[in-house]
């Protein structure tokens, strides 16, 4: 699964804006999206867990971009 966050900030990087988490299976092309309040690790993780329950096939792994929101908090 390829995952990426798409910001809806209108080009303004300061502040807190809604994000769309895009989750795409690279083999079948199956795509799911989820609204995420911001890039906080816990919100992204919750959206990924919710997505896992909706998929009609097992998720074998994820491949994120290099965003900080995908890294485990220290």
N, CA, C and O atoms as a Maestro MAE file, in Angstrom:
{
 s_m_m2io_version
 :::
 2.0.0
}

f_m_ct {
 s_m_title
 :::
 protein
 m_atom[296] {
  # First column is atom index #
  i_m_mmod_type
  r_m_x_coord
  r_m_y_coord
  r_m_z_coord
  i_m_residue_number
  s_m_chain_name
  s_m_pdb_residue_name
  s_m_pdb_atom_name
  i_m_atomic_number
  :::
  1 25 0.838 -1.169 0.000 1 A "UNK " " N  " 7
  2 3 0.000 0.000 0.000 1 A "UNK " " CA " 6
  3 2 0.887 1.237 0.000 1 A "UNK " " C  " 6
  4 15 1.777 1.386 0.838 1 A "UNK " " O  " 8
  5 25 0.628 2.112 -0.949 2 A "UNK " " N  " 7
  6 3 1.285 3.410 -0.999 2 A "UNK " " CA " 6
  7 2 0.391 4.378 -0.235 2 A "UNK " " C  " 6
  8 15 -0.819 4.400 -0.458 2 A "UNK " " O  " 8
  9 25 0.956 5.166 0.650 3 A "UNK " " N  " 7
  10 3 0.154 6.141 1.391 3 A "UNK " " CA " 6
  11 2 0.772 7.521 1.259 3 A "UNK " " C  " 6
  12 15 1.990 7.677 1.168 3 A "UNK " " O  " 8
  13 25 -0.113 8.527 1.251 4 A "UNK " " N  " 7
  14 3 0.331 9.902 1.122 4 A "UNK " " CA " 6
  15 2 -0.737 10.813 1.710 4 A "UNK " " C  " 6
  16 15 -1.929 10.511 1.640 4 A "UNK " " O  " 8
  17 25 -0.309 11.914 2.281 5 A "UNK " " N  " 7
  18 3 -1.243 12.924 2.768 5 A "UNK " " CA " 6
  19 2 -1.308 14.073 1.776 5 A "UNK " " C  " 6
  20 15 -0.283 14.544 1.283 5 A "UNK " " O  " 8
  21 25 -2.518 14.514 1.493 6 A "UNK " " N  " 7
  22 3 -2.742 15.657 0.611 6 A "UNK " " CA " 6
  23 2 -3.324 16.769 1.464 6 A "UNK " " C  " 6
  24 15 -4.390 16.611 2.060 6 A "UNK " " O  " 8
  25 25 -2.627 17.890 1.522 7 A "UNK " " N  " 7
  26 3 -3.065 19.013 2.346 7 A "UNK " " CA " 6
  27 2 -4.085 19.878 1.636 7 A "UNK " " C  " 6
  28 15 -4.052 20.028 0.415 7 A "UNK " " O  " 8
  29 25 -4.986 20.441 2.411 8 A "UNK " " N  " 7
  30 3 -6.008 21.351 1.880 8 A "UNK " " CA " 6
  31 2 -5.831 22.716 2.545 8 A "UNK " " C  " 6
  32 15 -6.746 23.257 3.166 8 A "UNK " " O  " 8
  33 25 -4.612 23.251 2.389 9 A "UNK " " N  " 7
  34 3 -4.251 24.489 3.070 9 A "UNK " " CA " 6
  35 2 -4.231 25.701 2.149 9 A "UNK " " C  " 6
  36 15 -3.970 26.818 2.597 9 A "UNK " " O  " 8
  37 25 -4.504 25.490 0.863 10 A "UNK " " N  " 7
  38 3 -4.526 26.600 -0.080 10 A "UNK " " CA " 6
  39 2 -3.177 27.288 -0.232 10 A "UNK " " C  " 6
  40 15 -3.116 28.461 -0.602 10 A "UNK " " O  " 8
  41 25 -2.096 26.568 0.050 11 A "UNK " " N  " 7
  42 3 -0.767 27.136 -0.086 11 A "UNK " " CA " 6
  43 2 -0.235 27.796 1.170 11 A "UNK " " C  " 6
  44 15 0.896 28.281 1.180 11 A "UNK " " O  " 8
  45 25 -1.020 27.825 2.216 12 A "UNK " " N  " 7
  46 3 -0.615 28.425 3.494 12 A "UNK " " CA " 6
  47 2 -0.122 27.313 4.415 12 A "UNK " " C  " 6
  48 15 -0.915 26.502 4.891 12 A "UNK " " O  " 8
  49 25 1.187 27.275 4.666 13 A "UNK " " N  " 7
  50 3 1.752 26.166 5.442 13 A "UNK " " CA " 6
  51 2 1.618 26.349 6.953 13 A "UNK " " C  " 6
  52 15 1.811 25.391 7.701 13 A "UNK " " O  " 8
  53 25 1.296 27.545 7.414 14 A "UNK " " N  " 7
  54 3 1.134 27.776 8.848 14 A "UNK " " CA " 6
  55 2 -0.297 27.471 9.262 14 A "UNK " " C  " 6
  56 15 -1.238 27.751 8.519 14 A "UNK " " O  " 8
  57 25 -0.459 26.901 10.439 15 A "UNK " " N  " 7
  58 3 -1.792 26.590 10.931 15 A "UNK " " CA " 6
  59 2 -2.135 25.124 10.786 15 A "UNK " " C  " 6
  60 15 -1.321 24.319 10.334 15 A "UNK " " O  " 8
  61 25 -3.336 24.793 11.170 16 A "UNK " " N  " 7
  62 3 -3.817 23.414 11.160 16 A "UNK " " CA " 6
  63 2 -4.909 23.286 10.108 16 A "UNK " " C  " 6
  64 15 -5.923 23.981 10.165 16 A "UNK " " O  " 8
  65 25 -4.692 22.384 9.137 17 A "UNK " " N  " 7
  66 3 -5.623 22.221 8.040 17 A "UNK " " CA " 6
  67 2 -5.964 20.750 7.838 17 A "UNK " " C  " 6
  68 15 -5.173 19.867 8.167 17 A "UNK " " O  " 8
  69 25 -7.136 20.503 7.302 18 A "UNK " " N  " 7
  70 3 -7.573 19.153 6.996 18 A "UNK " " CA " 6
  71 2 -6.638 18.519 5.966 18 A "UNK " " C  " 6
  72 15 -6.121 19.195 5.077 18 A "UNK " " O  " 8
  73 25 -6.437 17.230 6.103 19 A "UNK " " N  " 7
  74 3 -5.612 16.451 5.189 19 A "UNK " " CA " 6
  75 2 -6.448 15.296 4.653 19 A "UNK " " C  " 6
  76 15 -7.365 14.830 5.329 19 A "UNK " " O  " 8
  77 25 -6.146 14.836 3.464 20 A "UNK " " N  " 7
  78 3 -6.744 13.622 2.936 20 A "UNK " " CA " 6
  79 2 -5.649 12.571 2.892 20 A "UNK " " C  " 6
  80 15 -4.620 12.762 2.243 20 A "UNK " " O  " 8
  81 25 -5.873 11.460 3.584 21 A "UNK " " N  " 7
  82 3 -4.946 10.338 3.542 21 A "UNK " " CA " 6
  83 2 -5.345 9.465 2.364 21 A "UNK " " C  " 6
  84 15 -6.443 8.909 2.335 21 A "UNK " " O  " 8
  85 25 -4.457 9.350 1.405 22 A "UNK " " N  " 7
  86 3 -4.700 8.545 0.205 22 A "UNK " " CA " 6
  87 2 -3.956 7.219 0.374 22 A "UNK " " C  " 6
  88 15 -2.744 7.207 0.590 22 A "UNK " " O  " 8
  89 25 -4.686 6.106 0.276 23 A "UNK " " N  " 7
  90 3 -4.127 4.770 0.477 23 A "UNK " " CA " 6
  91 2 -4.417 3.963 -0.785 23 A "UNK " " C  " 6
  92 15 -5.577 3.705 -1.104 23 A "UNK " " O  " 8
  93 25 -3.371 3.564 -1.502 24 A "UNK " " N  " 7
  94 3 -3.547 2.875 -2.781 24 A "UNK " " CA " 6
  95 2 -2.771 1.569 -2.796 24 A "UNK " " C  " 6
  96 15 -1.575 1.545 -2.504 24 A "UNK " " O  " 8
  97 25 -3.460 0.473 -3.140 25 A "UNK " " N  " 7
  98 3 -2.798 -0.808 -3.335 25 A "UNK " " CA " 6
  99 2 -2.109 -0.761 -4.685 25 A "UNK " " C  " 6
  100 15 -2.767 -0.570 -5.707 25 A "UNK " " O  " 8
  101 25 -0.798 -0.931 -4.706 26 A "UNK " " N  " 7
  102 3 -0.059 -0.753 -5.950 26 A "UNK " " CA " 6
  103 2 -0.283 -1.876 -6.957 26 A "UNK " " C  " 6
  104 15 0.025 -1.701 -8.135 26 A "UNK " " O  " 8
  105 25 -0.809 -3.023 -6.531 27 A "UNK " " N  " 7
  106 3 -1.023 -4.129 -7.462 27 A "UNK " " CA " 6
  107 2 -2.413 -4.109 -8.093 27 A "UNK " " C  " 6
  108 15 -2.557 -4.316 -9.298 27 A "UNK " " O  " 8
  109 25 -3.435 -3.859 -7.271 28 A "UNK " " N  " 7
  110 3 -4.794 -3.875 -7.808 28 A "UNK " " CA " 6
  111 2 -5.289 -2.485 -8.222 28 A "UNK " " C  " 6
  112 15 -6.223 -2.365 -9.015 28 A "UNK " " O  " 8
  113 25 -4.660 -1.438 -7.681 29 A "UNK " " N  " 7
  114 3 -5.125 -0.090 -7.941 29 A "UNK " " CA " 6
  115 2 -6.238 0.350 -7.001 29 A "UNK " " C  " 6
  116 15 -6.716 1.481 -7.094 29 A "UNK " " O  " 8
  117 25 -6.655 -0.532 -6.095 30 A "UNK " " N  " 7
  118 3 -7.708 -0.200 -5.130 30 A "UNK " " CA " 6
  119 2 -7.265 1.018 -4.328 30 A "UNK " " C  " 6
  120 15 -6.162 1.034 -3.780 30 A "UNK " " O  " 8
  121 25 -8.114 2.033 -4.255 31 A "UNK " " N  " 7
  122 3 -7.778 3.259 -3.547 31 A "UNK " " CA " 6
  123 2 -8.841 3.600 -2.522 31 A "UNK " " C  " 6
  124 15 -10.038 3.528 -2.799 31 A "UNK " " O  " 8
  125 25 -8.391 3.969 -1.347 32 A "UNK " " N  " 7
  126 3 -9.253 4.442 -0.262 32 A "UNK " " CA " 6
  127 2 -8.741 5.812 0.158 32 A "UNK " " C  " 6
  128 15 -7.547 6.095 0.052 32 A "UNK " " O  " 8
  129 25 -9.628 6.645 0.627 33 A "UNK " " N  " 7
  130 3 -9.229 7.935 1.181 33 A "UNK " " CA " 6
  131 2 -9.865 8.107 2.549 33 A "UNK " " C  " 6
  132 15 -10.904 7.520 2.849 33 A "UNK " " O  " 8
  133 25 -9.222 8.920 3.367 34 A "UNK " " N  " 7
  134 3 -9.750 9.206 4.700 34 A "UNK " " CA " 6
  135 2 -9.438 10.654 5.041 34 A "UNK " " C  " 6
  136 15 -8.330 11.130 4.790 34 A "UNK " " O  " 8
  137 25 -10.406 11.354 5.608 35 A "UNK " " N  " 7
  138 3 -10.179 12.715 6.080 35 A "UNK " " CA " 6
  139 2 -9.458 12.646 7.414 35 A "UNK " " C  " 6
  140 15 -9.841 11.885 8.302 35 A "UNK " " O  " 8
  141 25 -8.409 13.450 7.545 36 A "UNK " " N  " 7
  142 3 -7.620 13.503 8.773 36 A "UNK " " CA " 6
  143 2 -7.543 14.963 9.195 36 A "UNK " " C  " 6
  144 15 -7.254 15.838 8.380 36 A "UNK " " O  " 8
  145 25 -7.804 15.219 10.469 37 A "UNK " " N  " 7
  146 3 -7.870 16.600 10.958 37 A "UNK " " CA " 6
  147 2 -6.563 17.366 10.771 37 A "UNK " " C  " 6
  148 15 -6.577 18.553 10.445 37 A "UNK " " O  " 8
  149 25 -5.439 16.691 10.977 38 A "UNK " " N  " 7
  150 3 -4.123 17.303 10.778 38 A "UNK " " CA " 6
  151 2 -3.105 16.186 10.582 38 A "UNK " " C  " 6
  152 15 -3.487 15.022 10.469 38 A "UNK " " O  " 8
  153 25 -1.835 16.516 10.540 39 A "UNK " " N  " 7
  154 3 -0.798 15.521 10.288 39 A "UNK " " CA " 6
  155 2 -0.298 14.809 11.543 39 A "UNK " " C  " 6
  156 15 0.718 14.117 11.488 39 A "UNK " " O  " 8
  157 25 -0.978 14.961 12.653 40 A "UNK " " N  " 7
  158 3 -0.536 14.326 13.898 40 A "UNK " " CA " 6
  159 2 -0.448 12.814 13.724 40 A "UNK " " C  " 6
  160 15 -1.339 12.187 13.151 40 A "UNK " " O  " 8
  161 25 0.643 12.241 14.230 41 A "UNK " " N  " 7
  162 3 0.895 10.802 14.113 41 A "UNK " " CA " 6
  163 2 -0.306 9.975 14.572 41 A "UNK " " C  " 6
  164 15 -0.693 9.021 13.897 41 A "UNK " " O  " 8
  165 25 -0.893 10.328 15.702 42 A "UNK " " N  " 7
  166 3 -2.018 9.547 16.239 42 A "UNK " " CA " 6
  167 2 -3.235 9.587 15.323 42 A "UNK " " C  " 6
  168 15 -3.947 8.589 15.205 42 A "UNK " " O  " 8
  169 25 -3.483 10.705 14.681 43 A "UNK " " N  " 7
  170 3 -4.635 10.807 13.764 43 A "UNK " " CA " 6
  171 2 -4.398 9.979 12.491 43 A "UNK " " C  " 6
  172 15 -5.310 9.320 11.993 43 A "UNK " " O  " 8
  173 25 -3.177 10.022 11.977 44 A "UNK " " N  " 7
  174 3 -2.850 9.239 10.780 44 A "UNK " " CA " 6
  175 2 -2.914 7.747 11.108 44 A "UNK " " C  " 6
  176 15 -3.454 6.965 10.327 44 A "UNK " " O  " 8
  177 25 -2.369 7.351 12.254 45 A "UNK " " N  " 7
  178 3 -2.410 5.948 12.665 45 A "UNK " " CA " 6
  179 2 -3.845 5.459 12.839 45 A "UNK " " C  " 6
  180 15 -4.170 4.344 12.430 45 A "UNK " " O  " 8
  181 25 -4.697 6.268 13.434 46 A "UNK " " N  " 7
  182 3 -6.102 5.893 13.618 46 A "UNK " " CA " 6
  183 2 -6.790 5.699 12.267 46 A "UNK " " C  " 6
  184 15 -7.583 4.772 12.103 46 A "UNK " " O  " 8
  185 25 -6.493 6.565 11.305 47 A "UNK " " N  " 7
  186 3 -7.092 6.427 9.972 47 A "UNK " " CA " 6
  187 2 -6.602 5.158 9.285 47 A "UNK " " C  " 6
  188 15 -7.376 4.491 8.598 47 A "UNK " " O  " 8
  189 25 -5.332 4.817 9.459 48 A "UNK " " N  " 7
  190 3 -4.795 3.585 8.865 48 A "UNK " " CA " 6
  191 2 -5.435 2.343 9.489 48 A "UNK " " C  " 6
  192 15 -5.751 1.383 8.785 48 A "UNK " " O  " 8
  193 25 -5.624 2.364 10.803 49 A "UNK " " N  " 7
  194 3 -6.267 1.223 11.480 49 A "UNK " " CA " 6
  195 2 -7.709 1.064 11.014 49 A "UNK " " C  " 6
  196 15 -8.169 -0.056 10.791 49 A "UNK " " O  " 8
  197 25 -8.427 2.177 10.865 50 A "UNK " " N  " 7
  198 3 -9.803 2.127 10.383 50 A "UNK " " CA " 6
  199 2 -9.846 1.581 8.959 50 A "UNK " " C  " 6
  200 15 -10.731 0.797 8.616 50 A "UNK " " O  " 8
  201 25 -8.901 1.993 8.143 51 A "UNK " " N  " 7
  202 3 -8.828 1.523 6.753 51 A "UNK " " CA " 6
  203 2 -8.594 0.023 6.694 51 A "UNK " " C  " 6
  204 15 -9.178 -0.656 5.850 51 A "UNK " " O  " 8
  205 25 -7.761 -0.505 7.564 52 A "UNK " " N  " 7
  206 3 -7.451 -1.941 7.571 52 A "UNK " " CA " 6
  207 2 -8.719 -2.781 7.720 52 A "UNK " " C  " 6
  208 15 -8.831 -3.849 7.117 52 A "UNK " " O  " 8
  209 25 -9.668 -2.306 8.514 53 A "UNK " " N  " 7
  210 3 -10.907 -3.045 8.746 53 A "UNK " " CA " 6
  211 2 -11.832 -3.016 7.532 53 A "UNK " " C  " 6
  212 15 -12.669 -3.906 7.377 53 A "UNK " " O  " 8
  213 25 -11.697 -2.015 6.673 54 A "UNK " " N  " 7
  214 3 -12.584 -1.887 5.513 54 A "UNK " " CA " 6
  215 2 -12.075 -2.580 4.257 54 A "UNK " " C  " 6
  216 15 -12.851 -2.825 3.334 54 A "UNK " " O  " 8
  217 25 -10.795 -2.897 4.206 55 A "UNK " " N  " 7
  218 3 -10.235 -3.495 2.995 55 A "UNK " " CA " 6
  219 2 -10.778 -4.908 2.764 55 A "UNK " " C  " 6
  220 15 -10.967 -5.662 3.718 55 A "UNK " " O  " 8
  221 25 -11.028 -5.267 1.504 56 A "UNK " " N  " 7
  222 3 -11.526 -6.609 1.190 56 A "UNK " " CA " 6
  223 2 -10.395 -7.634 1.054 56 A "UNK " " C  " 6
  224 15 -10.639 -8.776 0.665 56 A "UNK " " O  " 8
  225 25 -9.164 -7.233 1.372 57 A "UNK " " N  " 7
  226 3 -8.012 -8.132 1.290 57 A "UNK " " CA " 6
  227 2 -7.025 -7.699 2.372 57 A "UNK " " C  " 6
  228 15 -7.104 -6.567 2.849 57 A "UNK " " O  " 8
  229 25 -6.101 -8.570 2.769 58 A "UNK " " N  " 7
  230 3 -5.169 -8.188 3.834 58 A "UNK " " CA " 6
  231 2 -4.146 -7.152 3.365 58 A "UNK " " C  " 6
  232 15 -3.678 -7.185 2.226 58 A "UNK " " O  " 8
  233 25 -3.820 -6.253 4.254 59 A "UNK " " N  " 7
  234 3 -2.789 -5.253 3.971 59 A "UNK " " CA " 6
  235 2 -1.450 -5.883 4.337 59 A "UNK " " C  " 6
  236 15 -1.225 -6.229 5.497 59 A "UNK " " O  " 8
  237 25 -0.568 -6.033 3.367 60 A "UNK " " N  " 7
  238 3 0.703 -6.712 3.588 60 A "UNK " " CA " 6
  239 2 1.793 -5.761 4.086 60 A "UNK " " C  " 6
  240 15 2.792 -6.213 4.646 60 A "UNK " " O  " 8
  241 25 1.621 -4.498 3.897 61 A "UNK " " N  " 7
  242 3 2.605 -3.508 4.329 61 A "UNK " " CA " 6
  243 2 2.254 -2.166 3.748 61 A "UNK " " C  " 6
  244 15 1.387 -2.052 2.881 61 A "UNK " " O  " 8
  245 25 2.940 -1.143 4.235 62 A "UNK " " N  " 7
  246 3 2.694 0.195 3.713 62 A "UNK " " CA " 6
  247 2 4.010 0.822 3.282 62 A "UNK " " C  " 6
  248 15 5.069 0.520 3.832 62 A "UNK " " O  " 8
  249 25 3.927 1.688 2.302 63 A "UNK " " N  " 7
  250 3 5.088 2.419 1.810 63 A "UNK " " CA " 6
  251 2 4.731 3.899 1.811 63 A "UNK " " C  " 6
  252 15 4.101 4.392 0.876 63 A "UNK " " O  " 8
  253 25 5.136 4.607 2.865 64 A "UNK " " N  " 7
  254 3 4.827 6.038 2.932 64 A "UNK " " CA " 6
  255 2 5.903 6.867 2.243 64 A "UNK " " C  " 6
  256 15 6.985 6.377 1.924 64 A "UNK " " O  " 8
  257 25 5.570 8.152 2.023 65 A "UNK " " N  " 7
  258 3 6.623 9.070 1.626 65 A "UNK " " CA " 6
  259 2 7.452 9.351 2.887 65 A "UNK " " C  " 6
  260 15 7.288 8.644 3.881 65 A "UNK " " O  " 8
  261 25 8.303 10.323 2.880 66 A "UNK " " N  " 7
  262 3 9.188 10.548 4.023 66 A "UNK " " CA " 6
  263 2 8.645 11.540 5.044 66 A "UNK " " C  " 6
  264 15 9.414 12.126 5.807 66 A "UNK " " O  " 8
  265 25 7.328 11.734 5.065 67 A "UNK " " N  " 7
  266 3 6.741 12.684 6.018 67 A "UNK " " CA " 6
  267 2 6.929 12.267 7.462 67 A "UNK " " C  " 6
  268 15 6.909 11.076 7.774 67 A "UNK " " O  " 8
  269 25 7.115 13.247 8.355 68 A "UNK " " N  " 7
  270 3 7.320 12.974 9.780 68 A "UNK " " CA " 6
  271 2 6.122 12.284 10.413 68 A "UNK " " C  " 6
  272 15 6.280 11.563 11.399 68 A "UNK " " O  " 8
  273 25 4.927 12.489 9.867 69 A "UNK " " N  " 7
  274 3 3.725 11.915 10.468 69 A "UNK " " CA " 6
  275 2 3.695 10.379 10.406 69 A "UNK " " C  " 6
  276 15 2.903 9.748 11.106 69 A "UNK " " O  " 8
  277 25 4.546 9.785 9.580 70 A "UNK " " N  " 7
  278 3 4.569 8.328 9.462 70 A "UNK " " CA " 6
  279 2 5.607 7.691 10.377 70 A "UNK " " C  " 6
  280 15 5.611 6.470 10.535 70 A "UNK " " O  " 8
  281 25 6.477 8.475 10.977 71 A "UNK " " N  " 7
  282 3 7.511 7.955 11.846 71 A "UNK " " CA " 6
  283 2 6.983 7.783 13.255 71 A "UNK " " C  " 6
  284 15 6.125 8.548 13.696 71 A "UNK " " O  " 8
  285 25 7.485 6.791 13.964 72 A "UNK " " N  " 7
  286 3 7.099 6.594 15.359 72 A "UNK " " CA " 6
  287 2 7.587 7.758 16.200 72 A "UNK " " C  " 6
  288 15 8.722 8.208 16.041 72 A "UNK " " O  " 8
  289 25 6.734 8.251 17.098 73 A "UNK " " N  " 7
  290 3 7.184 9.372 17.945 73 A "UNK " " CA " 6
  291 2 8.265 8.899 18.909 73 A "UNK " " C  " 6
  292 15 8.259 7.747 19.343 73 A "UNK " " O  " 8
  293 25 9.180 9.780 19.236 74 A "UNK " " N  " 7
  294 3 10.293 9.444 20.149 74 A "UNK " " CA " 6
  295 2 9.841 9.472 21.578 74 A "UNK " " C  " 6
  296 15 10.636 9.216 22.482 74 A "UNK " " O  " 8
  :::
 }
 m_bond[295] {
  # First column is bond index #
  i_m_from
  i_m_to
  i_m_order
  :::
  1 1 2 1
  2 2 3 1
  3 3 4 2
  4 3 5 1
  5 5 6 1
  6 6 7 1
  7 7 8 2
  8 7 9 1
  9 9 10 1
  10 10 11 1
  11 11 12 2
  12 11 13 1
  13 13 14 1
  14 14 15 1
  15 15 16 2
  16 15 17 1
  17 17 18 1
  18 18 19 1
  19 19 20 2
  20 19 21 1
  21 21 22 1
  22 22 23 1
  23 23 24 2
  24 23 25 1
  25 25 26 1
  26 26 27 1
  27 27 28 2
  28 27 29 1
  29 29 30 1
  30 30 31 1
  31 31 32 2
  32 31 33 1
  33 33 34 1
  34 34 35 1
  35 35 36 2
  36 35 37 1
  37 37 38 1
  38 38 39 1
  39 39 40 2
  40 39 41 1
  41 41 42 1
  42 42 43 1
  43 43 44 2
  44 43 45 1
  45 45 46 1
  46 46 47 1
  47 47 48 2
  48 47 49 1
  49 49 50 1
  50 50 51 1
  51 51 52 2
  52 51 53 1
  53 53 54 1
  54 54 55 1
  55 55 56 2
  56 55 57 1
  57 57 58 1
  58 58 59 1
  59 59 60 2
  60 59 61 1
  61 61 62 1
  62 62 63 1
  63 63 64 2
  64 63 65 1
  65 65 66 1
  66 66 67 1
  67 67 68 2
  68 67 69 1
  69 69 70 1
  70 70 71 1
  71 71 72 2
  72 71 73 1
  73 73 74 1
  74 74 75 1
  75 75 76 2
  76 75 77 1
  77 77 78 1
  78 78 79 1
  79 79 80 2
  80 79 81 1
  81 81 82 1
  82 82 83 1
  83 83 84 2
  84 83 85 1
  85 85 86 1
  86 86 87 1
  87 87 88 2
  88 87 89 1
  89 89 90 1
  90 90 91 1
  91 91 92 2
  92 91 93 1
  93 93 94 1
  94 94 95 1
  95 95 96 2
  96 95 97 1
  97 97 98 1
  98 98 99 1
  99 99 100 2
  100 99 101 1
  101 101 102 1
  102 102 103 1
  103 103 104 2
  104 103 105 1
  105 105 106 1
  106 106 107 1
  107 107 108 2
  108 107 109 1
  109 109 110 1
  110 110 111 1
  111 111 112 2
  112 111 113 1
  113 113 114 1
  114 114 115 1
  115 115 116 2
  116 115 117 1
  117 117 118 1
  118 118 119 1
  119 119 120 2
  120 119 121 1
  121 121 122 1
  122 122 123 1
  123 123 124 2
  124 123 125 1
  125 125 126 1
  126 126 127 1
  127 127 128 2
  128 127 129 1
  129 129 130 1
  130 130 131 1
  131 131 132 2
  132 131 133 1
  133 133 134 1
  134 134 135 1
  135 135 136 2
  136 135 137 1
  137 137 138 1
  138 138 139 1
  139 139 140 2
  140 139 141 1
  141 141 142 1
  142 142 143 1
  143 143 144 2
  144 143 145 1
  145 145 146 1
  146 146 147 1
  147 147 148 2
  148 147 149 1
  149 149 150 1
  150 150 151 1
  151 151 152 2
  152 151 153 1
  153 153 154 1
  154 154 155 1
  155 155 156 2
  156 155 157 1
  157 157 158 1
  158 158 159 1
  159 159 160 2
  160 159 161 1
  161 161 162 1
  162 162 163 1
  163 163 164 2
  164 163 165 1
  165 165 166 1
  166 166 167 1
  167 167 168 2
  168 167 169 1
  169 169 170 1
  170 170 171 1
  171 171 172 2
  172 171 173 1
  173 173 174 1
  174 174 175 1
  175 175 176 2
  176 175 177 1
  177 177 178 1
  178 178 179 1
  179 179 180 2
  180 179 181 1
  181 181 182 1
  182 182 183 1
  183 183 184 2
  184 183 185 1
  185 185 186 1
  186 186 187 1
  187 187 188 2
  188 187 189 1
  189 189 190 1
  190 190 191 1
  191 191 192 2
  192 191 193 1
  193 193 194 1
  194 194 195 1
  195 195 196 2
  196 195 197 1
  197 197 198 1
  198 198 199 1
  199 199 200 2
  200 199 201 1
  201 201 202 1
  202 202 203 1
  203 203 204 2
  204 203 205 1
  205 205 206 1
  206 206 207 1
  207 207 208 2
  208 207 209 1
  209 209 210 1
  210 210 211 1
  211 211 212 2
  212 211 213 1
  213 213 214 1
  214 214 215 1
  215 215 216 2
  216 215 217 1
  217 217 218 1
  218 218 219 1
  219 219 220 2
  220 219 221 1
  221 221 222 1
  222 222 223 1
  223 223 224 2
  224 223 225 1
  225 225 226 1
  226 226 227 1
  227 227 228 2
  228 227 229 1
  229 229 230 1
  230 230 231 1
  231 231 232 2
  232 231 233 1
  233 233 234 1
  234 234 235 1
  235 235 236 2
  236 235 237 1
  237 237 238 1
  238 238 239 1
  239 239 240 2
  240 239 241 1
  241 241 242 1
  242 242 243 1
  243 243 244 2
  244 243 245 1
  245 245 246 1
  246 246 247 1
  247 247 248 2
  248 247 249 1
  249 249 250 1
  250 250 251 1
  251 251 252 2
  252 251 253 1
  253 253 254 1
  254 254 255 1
  255 255 256 2
  256 255 257 1
  257 257 258 1
  258 258 259 1
  259 259 260 2
  260 259 261 1
  261 261 262 1
  262 262 263 1
  263 263 264 2
  264 263 265 1
  265 265 266 1
  266 266 267 1
  267 267 268 2
  268 267 269 1
  269 269 270 1
  270 270 271 1
  271 271 272 2
  272 271 273 1
  273 273 274 1
  274 274 275 1
  275 275 276 2
  276 275 277 1
  277 277 278 1
  278 278 279 1
  279 279 280 2
  280 279 281 1
  281 281 282 1
  282 282 283 1
  283 283 284 2
  284 283 285 1
  285 285 286 1
  286 286 287 1
  287 287 288 2
  288 287 289 1
  289 289 290 1
  290 290 291 1
  291 291 292 2
  292 291 293 1
  293 293 294 1
  294 294 295 1
  295 295 296 2
  :::
 }
}
